[in-house]
Amino acid sequence: MDDRVTLKTLIAVNREFFGSRWSEKDLEELVNPRFGVVSDLSSLAERLSVIRAKDLADQPPFWITERQP
């Protein structure tokens, strides 16, 4: 299944839930960033998917660090 965020999807969500608050140009930047400052939404969704798939039982608490020799 393709979970990539598309411009068409963002335009529809923007229209349906936000009354077209954002311009299509702004939404295009989220799908295909030209400025390189912000990751596109699809990349963020992929990274979050990897994080959610981790077994947290295997992760130490954040305050415990290993000493480097």
N, CA, C and O atoms as a printed pandas DataFrame, in Angstrom:
     atom_number atom_name residue_name chain_id  residue_number  x_coord  y_coord  z_coord
0              1         N          MET        A               1    0.836   -1.180    0.000
1              2        CA          MET        A               1    0.000    0.000    0.000
2              3         C          MET        A               1    0.879    1.241    0.000
3              4         O          MET        A               1    1.851    1.311    0.752
4              5         N          ASP        A               2    0.549    2.220   -0.834
5              6        CA          ASP        A               2    1.319    3.448   -0.936
6              7         C          ASP        A               2    0.770    4.467    0.054
7              8         O          ASP        A               2   -0.356    4.942   -0.095
8              9         N          ASP        A               3    1.575    4.804    1.070
9             10        CA          ASP        A               3    1.148    5.742    2.100
10            11         C          ASP        A               3    1.710    7.141    1.882
11            12         O          ASP        A               3    1.626    7.985    2.774
12            13         N          ARG        A               4    2.274    7.392    0.722
13            14        CA          ARG        A               4    2.877    8.689    0.474
14            15         C          ARG        A               4    1.815    9.784    0.472
15            16         O          ARG        A               4    0.710    9.597   -0.038
16            17         N          VAL        A               5    2.167   10.916    1.044
17            18        CA          VAL        A               5    1.271   12.067    1.075
18            19         C          VAL        A               5    1.349   12.749   -0.282
19            20         O          VAL        A               5    2.436   13.079   -0.756
20            21         N          THR        A               6    0.201   12.958   -0.903
21            22        CA          THR        A               6    0.176   13.590   -2.211
22            23         C          THR        A               6   -0.409   14.999   -2.112
23            24         O          THR        A               6   -1.141   15.320   -1.176
24            25         N          LEU        A               7   -0.075   15.815   -3.079
25            26        CA          LEU        A               7   -0.609   17.169   -3.136
26            27         C          LEU        A               7   -2.129   17.132   -3.243
27            28         O          LEU        A               7   -2.823   17.934   -2.617
28            29         N          LYS        A               8   -2.634   16.209   -4.028
29            30        CA          LYS        A               8   -4.084   16.073   -4.188
30            31         C          LYS        A               8   -4.758   15.811   -2.834
31            32         O          LYS        A               8   -5.809   16.382   -2.544
32            33         N          THR        A               9   -4.159   14.954   -2.014
33            34        CA          THR        A               9   -4.702   14.658   -0.684
34            35         C          THR        A               9   -4.673   15.891    0.205
35            36         O          THR        A               9   -5.660   16.204    0.871
36            37         N          LEU        A              10   -3.538   16.596    0.217
37            38        CA          LEU        A              10   -3.434   17.795    1.044
38            39         C          LEU        A              10   -4.419   18.876    0.630
39            40         O          LEU        A              10   -4.990   19.556    1.483
40            41         N          ILE        A              11   -4.621   19.040   -0.663
41            42        CA          ILE        A              11   -5.590   20.036   -1.153
42            43         C          ILE        A              11   -6.989   19.669   -0.682
43            44         O          ILE        A              11   -7.748   20.533   -0.243
44            45         N          ALA        A              12   -7.327   18.390   -0.774
45            46        CA          ALA        A              12   -8.656   17.950   -0.338
46            47         C          ALA        A              12   -8.846   18.141    1.165
47            48         O          ALA        A              12   -9.906   18.596    1.596
48            49         N          VAL        A              13   -7.845   17.803    1.965
49            50        CA          VAL        A              13   -7.931   17.978    3.416
50            51         C          VAL        A              13   -8.015   19.467    3.755
51            52         O          VAL        A              13   -8.809   19.870    4.604
52            53         N          ASN        A              14   -7.207   20.268    3.099
53            54        CA          ASN        A              14   -7.215   21.710    3.315
54            55         C          ASN        A              14   -8.594   22.304    3.013
55            56         O          ASN        A              14   -9.094   23.145    3.759
56            57         N          ARG        A              15   -9.186   21.866    1.934
57            58        CA          ARG        A              15  -10.507   22.371    1.542
58            59         C          ARG        A              15  -11.587   21.890    2.512
59            60         O          ARG        A              15  -12.428   22.674    2.951
60            61         N          GLU        A              16  -11.557   20.602    2.839
61            62        CA          GLU        A              16  -12.613   19.997    3.654
62            63         C          GLU        A              16  -12.576   20.447    5.115
63            64         O          GLU        A              16  -13.610   20.782    5.694
64            65         N          PHE        A              17  -11.392   20.453    5.701
65            66        CA          PHE        A              17  -11.298   20.698    7.138
66            67         C          PHE        A              17  -10.838   22.109    7.518
67            68         O          PHE        A              17  -11.070   22.553    8.643
68            69         N          PHE        A              18  -10.194   22.807    6.598
69            70        CA          PHE        A              18   -9.616   24.102    6.953
70            71         C          PHE        A              18  -10.108   25.253    6.081
71            72         O          PHE        A              18   -9.556   26.351    6.136
72            73         N          GLY        A              19  -11.138   25.009    5.281
73            74        CA          GLY        A              19  -11.694   26.085    4.464
74            75         C          GLY        A              19  -10.683   26.706    3.516
75            76         O          GLY        A              19  -10.712   27.915    3.282
76            77         N          SER        A              20   -9.800   25.903    2.973
77            78        CA          SER        A              20   -8.751   26.354    2.040
78            79         C          SER        A              20   -7.885   27.452    2.646
79            80         O          SER        A              20   -7.546   28.431    1.981
80            81         N          ARG        A              21   -7.535   27.276    3.911
81            82        CA          ARG        A              21   -6.717   28.257    4.646
82            83         C          ARG        A              21   -5.343   28.449    4.007
83            84         O          ARG        A              21   -4.825   29.565    3.969
84            85         N          TRP        A              22   -4.750   27.356    3.503
85            86        CA          TRP        A              22   -3.412   27.439    2.935
86            87         C          TRP        A              22   -3.473   27.385    1.412
87            88         O          TRP        A              22   -4.343   26.734    0.833
88            89         N          SER        A              23   -2.542   28.074    0.783
89            90        CA          SER        A              23   -2.497   28.107   -0.679
90            91         C          SER        A              23   -1.936   26.788   -1.215
91            92         O          SER        A              23   -1.243   26.056   -0.508
92            93         N          GLU        A              24   -2.247   26.510   -2.462
93            94        CA          GLU        A              24   -1.704   25.298   -3.083
94            95         C          GLU        A              24   -0.183   25.367   -3.168
95            96         O          GLU        A              24    0.492   24.340   -3.098
96            97         N          LYS        A              25    0.358   26.575   -3.319
97            98        CA          LYS        A              25    1.814   26.750   -3.362
98            99         C          LYS        A              25    2.441   26.313   -2.031
99           100         O          LYS        A              25    3.472   25.640   -2.021
100          101         N          ASP        A              26    1.821   26.695   -0.915
101          102        CA          ASP        A              26    2.321   26.284    0.396
102          103         C          ASP        A              26    2.220   24.771    0.574
103          104         O          ASP        A              26    3.135   24.142    1.105
104          105         N          LEU        A              27    1.118   24.195    0.133
105          106        CA          LEU        A              27    0.945   22.748    0.246
106          107         C          LEU        A              27    1.947   22.007   -0.631
107          108         O          LEU        A              27    2.449   20.951   -0.246
108          109         N          GLU        A              28    2.236   22.549   -1.796
109          110        CA          GLU        A              28    3.227   21.943   -2.698
110          111         C          GLU        A              28    4.585   21.869   -2.011
111          112         O          GLU        A              28    5.318   20.898   -2.198
112          113         N          GLU        A              29    4.928   22.877   -1.223
113          114        CA          GLU        A              29    6.210   22.887   -0.507
114          115         C          GLU        A              29    6.300   21.725    0.488
115          116         O          GLU        A              29    7.387   21.197    0.725
116          117         N          LEU        A              30    5.163   21.323    1.073
117          118        CA          LEU        A              30    5.157   20.196    2.000
118          119         C          LEU        A              30    5.396   18.868    1.291
119          120         O          LEU        A              30    6.020   17.967    1.852
120          121         N          VAL        A              31    4.904   18.745    0.068
121          122        CA          VAL        A              31    5.035   17.499   -0.689
122          123         C          VAL        A              31    6.376   17.440   -1.415
123          124         O          VAL        A              31    7.022   16.394   -1.465
124          125         N          ASN        A              32    6.781   18.571   -1.973
125          126        CA          ASN        A              32    8.005   18.623   -2.761
126          127         C          ASN        A              32    8.811   19.851   -2.332
127          128         O          ASN        A              32    8.794   20.871   -3.021
128          129         N          PRO        A              33    9.520   19.762   -1.193
129          130        CA          PRO        A              33   10.222   20.932   -0.670
130          131         C          PRO        A              33   11.348   21.398   -1.591
131          132         O          PRO        A              33   12.184   20.607   -2.028
132          133         N          ARG        A              34   11.348   22.681   -1.869
133          134        CA          ARG        A              34   12.391   23.257   -2.720
134          135         C          ARG        A              34   13.447   23.986   -1.895
135          136         O          ARG        A              34   14.569   24.183   -2.363
136          137         N          PHE        A              35   13.102   24.384   -0.681
137          138        CA          PHE        A              35   14.021   25.177    0.120
138          139         C          PHE        A              35   14.963   24.321    0.948
139          140         O          PHE        A              35   15.980   24.827    1.423
140          141         N          GLY        A              36   14.664   23.053    1.135
141          142        CA          GLY        A              36   15.548   22.135    1.822
142          143         C          GLY        A              36   15.610   22.300    3.334
143          144         O          GLY        A              36   16.444   21.674    3.988
144          145         N          VAL        A              37   14.748   23.123    3.892
145          146        CA          VAL        A              37   14.773   23.342    5.327
146          147         C          VAL        A              37   13.894   22.337    6.047
147          148         O          VAL        A              37   14.246   21.872    7.131
148          149         N          VAL        A              38   12.763   21.995    5.463
149          150        CA          VAL        A              38   11.796   21.105    6.080
150          151         C          VAL        A              38   11.717   19.815    5.260
151          152         O          VAL        A              38   11.659   19.858    4.031
152          153         N          SER        A              39   11.716   18.682    5.939
153          154        CA          SER        A              39   11.543   17.402    5.248
154          155         C          SER        A              39   10.122   17.313    4.716
155          156         O          SER        A              39    9.195   17.869    5.306
156          157         N          ASP        A              40    9.952   16.617    3.605
157          158        CA          ASP        A              40    8.600   16.447    3.096
158          159         C          ASP        A              40    7.815   15.530    4.030
159          160         O          ASP        A              40    8.401   14.732    4.761
160          161         N          LEU        A              41    6.502   15.646    4.003
161          162        CA          LEU        A              41    5.654   14.897    4.922
162          163         C          LEU        A              41    5.809   13.391    4.774
163          164         O          LEU        A              41    5.731   12.664    5.764
164          165         N          SER        A              42    6.022   12.922    3.577
165          166        CA          SER        A              42    6.184   11.482    3.364
166          167         C          SER        A              42    7.422   10.949    4.090
167          168         O          SER        A              42    7.384    9.868    4.679
168          169         N          SER        A              43    8.512   11.708    4.045
169          170        CA          SER        A              43    9.726   11.287    4.751
170          171         C          SER        A              43    9.494   11.247    6.251
171          172         O          SER        A              43    9.943   10.322    6.929
172          173         N          LEU        A              44    8.795   12.246    6.770
173          174        CA          LEU        A              44    8.492   12.263    8.199
174          175         C          LEU        A              44    7.601   11.091    8.588
175          176         O          LEU        A              44    7.805   10.477    9.635
176          177         N          ALA        A              45    6.615   10.779    7.750
177          178        CA          ALA        A              45    5.717    9.659    8.038
178          179         C          ALA        A              45    6.489    8.343    8.037
179          180         O          ALA        A              45    6.235    7.472    8.869
180          181         N          GLU        A              46    7.430    8.195    7.104
181          182        CA          GLU        A              46    8.253    6.983    7.059
182          183         C          GLU        A              46    9.096    6.857    8.321
183          184         O          GLU        A              46    9.187    5.771    8.894
184          185         N          ARG        A              47    9.712    7.951    8.763
185          186        CA          ARG        A              47   10.542    7.923    9.966
186          187         C          ARG        A              47    9.707    7.586   11.197
187          188         O          ARG        A              47   10.136    6.809   12.050
188          189         N          LEU        A              48    8.525    8.166   11.286
189          190        CA          LEU        A              48    7.653    7.862   12.417
190          191         C          LEU        A              48    7.234    6.395   12.410
191          192         O          LEU        A              48    7.117    5.774   13.467
192          193         N          SER        A              49    7.012    5.846   11.230
193          194        CA          SER        A              49    6.642    4.441   11.109
194          195         C          SER        A              49    7.754    3.542   11.646
195          196         O          SER        A              49    7.478    2.546   12.314
196          197         N          VAL        A              50    9.002    3.888   11.360
197          198        CA          VAL        A              50   10.148    3.118   11.853
198          199         C          VAL        A              50   10.208    3.205   13.376
199          200         O          VAL        A              50   10.453    2.204   14.048
200          201         N          ILE        A              51    9.988    4.393   13.914
201          202        CA          ILE        A              51   10.020    4.571   15.371
202          203         C          ILE        A              51    8.904    3.773   16.034
203          204         O          ILE        A              51    9.132    3.112   17.047
204          205         N          ARG        A              52    7.689    3.831   15.465
205          206        CA          ARG        A              52    6.560    3.101   16.050
206          207         C          ARG        A              52    6.772    1.595   16.000
207          208         O          ARG        A              52    6.233    0.872   16.838
208          209         N          ALA        A              53    7.538    1.112   15.043
209          210        CA          ALA        A              53    7.755   -0.326   14.892
210          211         C          ALA        A              53    8.789   -0.865   15.889
211          212         O          ALA        A              53    8.891   -2.079   16.066
212          213         N          LYS        A              54    9.551    0.011   16.540
213          214        CA          LYS        A              54   10.568   -0.440   17.488
214          215         C          LYS        A              54    9.919   -1.037   18.728
215          216         O          LYS        A              54    8.882   -0.573   19.203
216          217         N          ASP        A              55   10.561   -2.075   19.232
217          218        CA          ASP        A              55   10.125   -2.691   20.483
218          219         C          ASP        A              55   10.740   -1.884   21.620
219          220         O          ASP        A              55   11.948   -1.948   21.849
220          221         N          LEU        A              56    9.926   -1.139   22.317
221          222        CA          LEU        A              56   10.437   -0.266   23.366
222          223         C          LEU        A              56   11.045   -1.030   24.539
223          224         O          LEU        A              56   11.802   -0.455   25.321
224          225         N          ALA        A              57   10.731   -2.295   24.669
225          226        CA          ALA        A              57   11.329   -3.100   25.734
226          227         C          ALA        A              57   12.837   -3.238   25.532
227          228         O          ALA        A              57   13.577   -3.471   26.488
228          229         N          ASP        A              58   13.285   -3.094   24.297
229          230        CA          ASP        A              58   14.713   -3.200   23.991
230          231         C          ASP        A              58   15.449   -1.872   24.150
231          232         O          ASP        A              58   16.673   -1.828   24.020
232          233         N          GLN        A              59   14.729   -0.798   24.427
233          234        CA          GLN        A              59   15.335    0.531   24.527
234          235         C          GLN        A              59   15.572    0.909   25.980
235          236         O          GLN        A              59   14.665    0.806   26.805
236          237         N          PRO        A              60   16.799    1.351   26.303
237          238        CA          PRO        A              60   17.053    1.782   27.676
238          239         C          PRO        A              60   16.375    3.132   27.931
239          240         O          PRO        A              60   16.090    3.866   26.984
240          241         N          PRO        A              61   16.118    3.461   29.182
241          242        CA          PRO        A              61   15.576    4.780   29.503
242          243         C          PRO        A              61   16.531    5.868   29.010
243          244         O          PRO        A              61   17.743    5.655   28.960
244          245         N          PHE        A              62   15.999    7.005   28.653
245          246        CA          PHE        A              62   16.816    8.045   28.035
246          247         C          PHE        A              62   17.915    8.572   28.955
247          248         O          PHE        A              62   18.932    9.075   28.478
248          249         N          TRP        A              63   17.721    8.463   30.262
249          250        CA          TRP        A              63   18.717    9.013   31.173
250          251         C          TRP        A              63   19.880    8.058   31.419
251          252         O          TRP        A              63   20.866    8.450   32.044
252          253         N          ILE        A              64   19.794    6.823   30.948
253          254        CA          ILE        A              64   20.878    5.860   31.121
254          255         C          ILE        A              64   21.750    5.912   29.874
255          256         O          ILE        A              64   21.284    5.671   28.761
256          257         N          THR        A              65   23.004    6.225   30.080
257          258        CA          THR        A              65   23.924    6.270   28.952
258          259         C          THR        A              65   25.063    5.293   29.213
259          260         O          THR        A              65   25.433    5.045   30.360
260          261         N          GLU        A              66   25.600    4.755   28.159
261          262        CA          GLU        A              66   26.738    3.837   28.286
262          263         C          GLU        A              66   28.018    4.645   28.228
263          264         O          GLU        A              66   28.134    5.600   27.461
264          265         N          ARG        A              67   28.971    4.252   29.043
265          266        CA          ARG        A              67   30.271    4.923   29.017
266          267         C          ARG        A              67   31.082    4.428   27.836
267          268         O          ARG        A              67   31.136    3.236   27.535
268          269         N          GLN        A              68   31.696    5.367   27.194
269          270        CA          GLN        A              68   32.591    5.031   26.084
270          271         C          GLN        A              68   33.987    4.770   26.644
271          272         O          GLN        A              68   34.477    5.550   27.461
272          273         N          PRO        A              69   34.639    3.677   26.214
273          274        CA          PRO        A              69   35.984    3.368   26.740
274          275         C          PRO        A              69   37.016    4.410   26.325
275          276         O          PRO        A              69   38.188    4.296   26.683
